[in-house]
Amino acid sequence: MCISFCQGRNCLKTRQRVQFVTSPTQREKIGVSELRDDFIGWQCRIRQIAMRAEGGRPSPGMRPRVLRASGEEMARALTVLMVPKEPDESTSFFRFQVMRTQDPRDLYQRGLTYLQADYFQQSQAFSDRLTAVLDSTSPLAATLLAEKNCVLEFNQFSQVFRLPCAVRVLDQRAAAREASLWHNRIFNPSLPDDVLVLELKPDWSNAVASL
């Protein structure tokens, strides 16, 4: 079943889900790749809404809870990014915009216009590996890197995904790091070079989603 979510003039559709996929049998029936693709498609839809209707402000589904495998909460919310599989074009655009102007309002508007267009239109263009940009002194970053794993719990529009993730810090030259850094500088141009960009790699075979 499909239902529509409308905010202002933006109406997007997603599947209504009312129970959880929890057992291996259920996952096999649905398919790990389908669960992954559903998540990426859902993320693209809610991010498109955020760009077009909320001025780019992260919505709840873009800021999952961070849990240990035991269920203990490590953070109430962590803003995560989706990175294109081939990020060079968008990274170059964001970098150019940041370098060309000292006016943060102009930078924000140019970046937002780019993200409002067709950036999130093709979900298959995005990697399933998420990133998070954190201060180099962040206690959460230190904990995540020490433990090397976490569970991200996403919840928006009655849709829930719980994704066990492996955590690592991205190398300074990694394309996904550059993409995340320059994307965030659209909204915060003073972001320093020494921030930590963490990669969160979901274990789809153990992911849980509402149906």
Kinemage of the C-alpha trace (Angstrom):
@kinemage 1
@onewidth
@group {chain A} dominant
@subgroup {mainchain}
@vectorlist {calphas} color= white
{ca met a 1} P 0.000 0.000 0.000
{ca cys a 2} L 1.205 3.516 -0.747
{ca ile a 3} L 0.346 6.690 1.090
{ca ser a 4} L 1.247 10.286 0.296
{ca phe a 5} L 3.069 12.709 2.559
{ca cys a 6} L 2.493 16.345 1.741
{ca gln a 7} L 4.214 19.419 3.076
{ca gly a 8} L 3.325 22.656 1.363
{ca arg a 9} L 3.351 21.935 -2.356
{ca asn a 10} L 5.537 18.880 -2.038
{ca cys a 11} L 3.742 15.545 -2.157
{ca leu a 12} L 5.815 12.384 -2.097
{ca lys a 13} L 4.757 8.781 -1.775
{ca thr a 14} L 6.085 5.953 0.339
{ca arg a 15} L 4.872 2.545 1.398
{ca gln a 16} L 2.799 2.255 4.550
{ca arg a 17} L 4.460 -0.124 7.002
{ca val a 18} L 2.826 -1.530 10.098
{ca gln a 19} L 5.004 -4.372 11.445
{ca phe a 20} L 8.659 -5.268 11.729
{ca val a 21} L 10.888 -7.524 9.688
{ca thr a 22} L 12.833 -9.287 12.427
{ca ser a 23} L 13.436 -12.942 11.587
{ca pro a 24} L 15.924 -14.351 9.066
{ca thr a 25} L 13.003 -15.984 7.220
{ca gln a 26} L 11.267 -12.636 6.807
{ca arg a 27} L 14.488 -11.026 5.592
{ca glu a 28} L 15.000 -13.803 3.040
{ca lys a 29} L 11.438 -13.363 1.773
{ca ile a 30} L 11.803 -9.600 1.372
{ca gly a 31} L 15.438 -9.746 0.316
{ca val a 32} L 18.382 -7.939 1.850
{ca ser a 33} L 18.899 -5.875 -1.303
{ca glu a 34} L 15.235 -4.818 -1.343
{ca leu a 35} L 15.447 -3.714 2.297
{ca arg a 36} L 18.571 -1.700 1.477
{ca asp a 37} L 16.983 -0.146 -1.606
{ca asp a 38} L 13.804 0.703 0.329
{ca phe a 39} L 15.889 2.503 2.945
{ca ile a 40} L 17.871 4.511 0.395
{ca gly a 41} L 14.696 5.434 -1.503
{ca trp a 42} L 12.970 6.503 1.721
{ca gln a 43} L 15.967 8.592 2.737
{ca cys a 44} L 15.999 10.325 -0.645
{ca arg a 45} L 12.293 11.151 -0.328
{ca ile a 46} L 12.505 12.634 3.151
{ca arg a 47} L 15.636 14.598 2.259
{ca gln a 48} L 13.947 16.015 -0.813
{ca ile a 49} L 11.063 17.154 1.402
{ca ala a 50} L 13.527 18.724 3.861
{ca met a 51} L 15.244 20.675 1.085
{ca arg a 52} L 12.066 21.831 -0.645
{ca ala a 53} L 9.765 22.461 2.307
{ca glu a 54} L 12.026 23.009 5.334
{ca gly a 55} L 14.903 25.055 3.924
{ca gly a 56} L 17.342 22.192 4.340
{ca arg a 57} L 16.761 21.767 8.074
{ca pro a 58} L 17.390 18.092 8.975
{ca ser a 59} L 14.166 16.215 9.680
{ca pro a 60} L 13.871 13.447 12.312
{ca gly a 61} L 14.517 10.734 9.728
{ca met a 62} L 17.850 12.334 8.900
{ca arg a 63} L 18.894 12.335 12.579
{ca pro a 64} L 18.735 8.759 13.907
{ca arg a 65} L 19.146 7.706 17.502
{ca val a 66} L 22.509 6.086 18.165
{ca leu a 67} L 22.338 2.909 20.229
{ca arg a 68} L 24.581 0.145 21.414
{ca ala a 69} L 23.620 -3.387 20.407
{ca ser a 70} L 22.217 -3.781 23.929
{ca gly a 71} L 19.745 -0.973 23.252
{ca glu a 72} L 21.530 1.557 25.452
{ca glu a 73} L 21.281 5.047 23.989
{ca met a 74} L 24.568 6.684 23.056
{ca ala a 75} L 23.037 9.796 21.468
{ca arg a 76} L 19.468 11.007 21.068
{ca ala a 77} L 20.143 12.198 17.509
{ca leu a 78} L 23.026 12.238 15.035
{ca thr a 79} L 22.748 14.018 11.704
{ca val a 80} L 23.901 11.664 8.961
{ca leu a 81} L 24.541 12.309 5.279
{ca met a 82} L 23.934 10.311 2.139
{ca val a 83} L 26.827 10.406 -0.308
{ca pro a 84} L 26.550 9.764 -4.065
{ca lys a 85} L 28.392 6.694 -5.345
{ca glu a 86} L 30.272 9.078 -7.636
{ca pro a 87} L 30.475 12.309 -5.632
{ca asp a 88} L 33.035 14.260 -7.672
{ca glu a 89} L 30.511 16.462 -9.505
{ca ser a 90} L 28.550 17.541 -6.420
{ca thr a 91} L 31.719 17.922 -4.338
{ca ser a 92} L 33.186 20.216 -6.978
{ca phe a 93} L 29.988 22.270 -7.024
{ca phe a 94} L 29.894 22.667 -3.236
{ca arg a 95} L 33.607 23.497 -3.051
{ca phe a 96} L 33.299 26.114 -5.799
{ca gln a 97} L 30.333 27.791 -4.094
{ca val a 98} L 32.102 27.913 -0.723
{ca met a 99} L 35.248 29.391 -2.277
{ca arg a 100} L 33.502 31.959 -4.451
{ca thr a 101} L 31.606 33.968 -1.818
{ca gln a 102} L 32.055 35.351 1.677
{ca asp a 103} L 28.301 35.871 2.059
{ca pro a 104} L 26.846 32.922 4.007
{ca arg a 105} L 23.291 33.796 2.933
{ca asp a 106} L 24.237 33.692 -0.744
{ca leu a 107} L 26.154 30.447 -0.207
{ca tyr a 108} L 23.222 28.854 1.600
{ca gln a 109} L 20.758 29.842 -1.126
{ca arg a 110} L 22.947 28.557 -3.954
{ca gly a 111} L 23.569 25.287 -2.195
{ca leu a 112} L 19.936 24.838 -1.235
{ca thr a 113} L 18.774 25.498 -4.805
{ca tyr a 114} L 21.138 22.765 -6.004
{ca leu a 115} L 19.836 20.301 -3.410
{ca gln a 116} L 16.203 21.214 -4.103
{ca ala a 117} L 16.496 20.361 -7.808
{ca asp a 118} L 17.091 16.732 -8.787
{ca tyr a 119} L 19.930 15.913 -6.368
{ca phe a 120} L 17.860 13.310 -4.483
{ca gln a 121} L 15.763 12.253 -7.478
{ca gln a 122} L 17.673 9.070 -8.351
{ca ser a 123} L 18.074 6.924 -5.256
{ca gln a 124} L 20.211 4.366 -7.095
{ca ala a 125} L 22.907 7.035 -7.450
{ca phe a 126} L 23.571 6.976 -3.679
{ca ser a 127} L 25.800 4.722 -1.629
{ca asp a 128} L 24.303 2.794 1.284
{ca arg a 129} L 27.212 3.914 3.464
{ca leu a 130} L 26.262 6.920 5.581
{ca thr a 131} L 28.577 9.583 6.949
{ca ala a 132} L 28.536 11.883 9.963
{ca val a 133} L 30.639 15.018 10.474
{ca leu a 134} L 31.721 15.536 14.082
{ca asp a 135} L 34.073 17.842 15.922
{ca ser a 136} L 37.519 16.399 16.541
{ca thr a 137} L 36.885 16.614 20.297
{ca ser a 138} L 33.429 15.020 20.170
{ca pro a 139} L 32.918 12.455 22.977
{ca leu a 140} L 30.420 10.618 20.781
{ca ala a 141} L 32.972 10.298 17.984
{ca ala a 142} L 35.551 8.984 20.439
{ca thr a 143} L 33.107 6.396 21.771
{ca leu a 144} L 31.992 5.269 18.329
{ca leu a 145} L 35.561 4.879 17.115
{ca ala a 146} L 36.540 2.970 20.255
{ca glu a 147} L 33.597 0.573 20.027
{ca lys a 148} L 33.674 0.375 16.200
{ca asn a 149} L 29.947 -0.305 15.904
{ca cys a 150} L 26.518 1.034 16.768
{ca val a 151} L 22.855 0.751 15.840
{ca leu a 152} L 21.176 3.653 14.043
{ca glu a 153} L 17.427 3.935 14.621
{ca phe a 154} L 15.609 6.042 12.000
{ca asn a 155} L 12.002 7.073 12.568
{ca gln a 156} L 9.796 9.364 10.477
{ca phe a 157} L 6.306 9.189 8.951
{ca ser a 158} L 5.593 5.969 10.930
{ca gln a 159} L 8.507 4.327 9.125
{ca val a 160} L 11.278 2.826 11.244
{ca phe a 161} L 14.639 1.333 10.274
{ca arg a 162} L 17.170 -0.053 12.758
{ca leu a 163} L 20.559 -0.549 11.165
{ca pro a 164} L 23.557 -2.188 12.879
{ca cys a 165} L 26.576 -0.328 11.537
{ca ala a 166} L 30.340 -0.695 11.501
{ca val a 167} L 32.059 2.611 12.253
{ca arg a 168} L 35.373 3.975 11.015
{ca val a 169} L 36.930 7.368 10.418
{ca leu a 170} L 37.476 8.276 6.776
{ca asp a 171} L 40.936 9.084 5.489
{ca gln a 172} L 41.690 12.723 4.723
{ca arg a 173} L 41.764 11.984 0.975
{ca ala a 174} L 38.652 9.799 0.834
{ca ala a 175} L 36.093 10.978 -1.719
{ca ala a 176} L 33.234 10.436 0.743
{ca arg a 177} L 35.026 12.603 3.315
{ca glu a 178} L 35.469 15.439 0.833
{ca ala a 179} L 31.843 15.122 -0.263
{ca ser a 180} L 30.592 15.287 3.338
{ca leu a 181} L 32.880 18.152 4.330
{ca trp a 182} L 32.025 20.465 1.423
{ca his a 183} L 28.319 19.601 1.617
{ca asn a 184} L 28.238 20.676 5.260
{ca arg a 185} L 30.186 23.852 4.518
{ca ile a 186} L 27.224 25.022 2.452
{ca phe a 187} L 25.378 25.346 5.752
{ca asn a 188} L 28.394 26.074 7.959
{ca pro a 189} L 31.228 27.649 5.917
{ca ser a 190} L 33.462 27.974 8.988
{ca leu a 191} L 33.661 24.189 9.433
{ca pro a 192} L 37.363 23.467 10.168
{ca asp a 193} L 39.559 21.030 8.259
{ca asp a 194} L 40.227 18.851 11.298
{ca val a 195} L 36.659 17.627 11.777
{ca leu a 196} L 36.139 13.880 11.919
{ca val a 197} L 34.059 12.339 9.152
{ca leu a 198} L 32.804 8.950 10.236
{ca glu a 199} L 31.579 6.277 7.856
{ca leu a 200} L 28.686 4.123 9.069
{ca lys a 201} L 28.403 0.911 7.064
{ca pro a 202} L 25.078 -0.915 7.618
{ca asp a 203} L 24.932 -4.665 8.098
{ca trp a 204} L 21.837 -5.265 5.977
{ca ser a 205} L 21.613 -8.947 6.890
{ca asn a 206} L 20.795 -7.902 10.452
{ca ala a 207} L 18.816 -4.730 9.727
{ca val a 208} L 15.261 -4.360 11.001
{ca ala a 209} L 12.518 -2.399 9.258
{ca ser a 210} L 8.827 -1.804 9.813
{ca leu a 211} L 6.542 -3.216 7.139
